[in-house]
């Protein structure tokens, strides 16, 4: 991968651009907190060739939501479950909206 390729990927929400230390610093948390999110399987960081954890912007948004819940007194395991359920609900609502649009097109076209 060339330097130009790497810079182009920085806009990619799924590109693992952040080291654990930088991710923890950005979130105002500790590497231990990020490891706990990994152990709870909320986020799975990619690994560099040297085995170091790398996080994407998408993963950092999820971690920030977990931190918000934990900061308000929610146990980390419960926070992870809440976020997973929120994500599942969002996906179900998106699919439902697609079905409604398809049904609407079908009804209008009949």
C-alpha positions as CSV (number, residue, x, y, z in Angstrom):
1,X,0.0,0.0,0.0
2,X,1.4,3.4,-0.9
3,X,1.2,6.5,1.2
4,X,-1.4,7.9,-1.2
5,X,-3.5,4.8,-0.6
6,X,-3.2,5.2,3.1
7,X,-4.2,8.8,3.1
8,X,-7.2,8.0,0.9
9,X,-8.4,5.4,3.4
10,X,-8.5,7.9,6.3
11,X,-12.0,9.0,5.2
12,X,-13.1,5.3,5.5
13,X,-15.1,4.8,8.7
14,X,-13.9,1.2,8.8
15,X,-10.2,1.8,8.3
16,X,-8.3,0.8,11.4
17,X,-6.3,4.1,11.7
18,X,-6.0,4.5,15.4
19,X,-3.6,2.7,17.8
20,X,-5.0,1.7,21.2
21,X,-3.1,4.5,22.9
22,X,-4.5,7.1,20.5
23,X,-8.0,5.7,20.7
24,X,-8.0,5.7,24.5
25,X,-6.7,9.3,24.5
26,X,-9.4,10.4,22.0
27,X,-12.1,8.8,24.1
28,X,-10.7,10.0,27.4
29,X,-10.5,6.5,28.7
30,X,-7.8,3.8,29.3
31,X,-6.5,1.0,27.2
32,X,-8.0,-1.3,29.8
33,X,-11.5,0.0,29.0
34,X,-10.9,-0.7,25.3
35,X,-9.7,-4.2,26.1
36,X,-12.8,-4.8,28.2
37,X,-15.0,-3.8,25.2
38,X,-13.0,-6.3,23.1
39,X,-13.5,-9.1,25.7
40,X,-17.2,-8.3,25.8
41,X,-17.1,-8.7,22.0
42,X,-18.6,-5.2,21.5
43,X,-15.8,-4.2,19.2
44,X,-13.0,-6.4,17.7
45,X,-10.0,-4.3,16.7
46,X,-8.0,-5.3,13.8
47,X,-4.3,-6.2,14.5
48,X,-1.3,-4.6,12.9
49,X,1.4,-6.9,11.4
50,X,3.1,-6.6,14.8
51,X,0.0,-7.7,16.7
52,X,-1.0,-4.3,18.0
53,X,-4.7,-3.3,18.2
54,X,-6.0,-0.8,15.6
55,X,-9.4,0.9,15.8
56,X,-11.6,2.5,13.2
57,X,-13.6,5.6,13.6
58,X,-16.8,3.4,13.6
59,X,-15.4,1.4,16.5
60,X,-14.5,4.6,18.3
61,X,-18.1,5.8,18.0
62,X,-19.3,2.5,19.6
63,X,-16.7,2.8,22.3
64,X,-17.7,6.4,23.0
65,X,-21.3,5.2,23.4
66,X,-20.2,2.5,25.8
67,X,-18.2,5.0,27.8
68,X,-21.2,7.3,28.0
69,X,-23.3,4.5,29.5
70,X,-20.6,3.4,31.9
71,X,-20.0,7.0,33.0
72,X,-23.8,7.1,33.9
73,X,-23.4,4.0,36.1
74,X,-24.2,1.2,33.7
75,X,-22.0,-1.9,34.2
76,X,-19.8,-2.5,31.2
77,X,-21.5,-5.8,30.3
78,X,-24.9,-4.2,30.4
79,X,-23.7,-1.2,28.4
80,X,-22.4,-3.6,25.7
81,X,-25.7,-5.4,25.6
82,X,-27.6,-2.1,25.3
83,X,-25.4,-1.0,22.4
84,X,-25.9,-4.3,20.6
85,X,-29.7,-4.1,21.1
86,X,-29.7,-0.5,19.9
87,X,-27.8,-1.6,16.8
88,X,-30.2,-4.5,16.1
89,X,-33.2,-2.1,16.5
90,X,-31.7,0.4,14.1
91,X,-31.1,-2.4,11.5
92,X,-34.7,-3.7,12.0
93,X,-36.1,-0.2,11.5
94,X,-34.0,0.2,8.4
95,X,-35.2,-3.1,6.9
96,X,-38.8,-2.2,7.9
97,X,-38.6,1.1,6.1
98,X,-37.2,-0.6,3.0
99,X,-40.2,-3.0,3.0
100,X,-42.6,-0.1,3.4
101,X,-41.0,1.7,0.4
102,X,-41.2,-1.4,-1.7
103,X,-44.8,-2.1,-0.7
104,X,-45.7,1.6,-1.4
105,X,-44.1,1.3,-4.9
106,X,-46.0,-2.0,-5.5
107,X,-49.3,-0.5,-4.4
108,X,-48.8,2.7,-6.5
109,X,-47.8,0.6,-9.5
110,X,-50.8,-1.7,-9.3
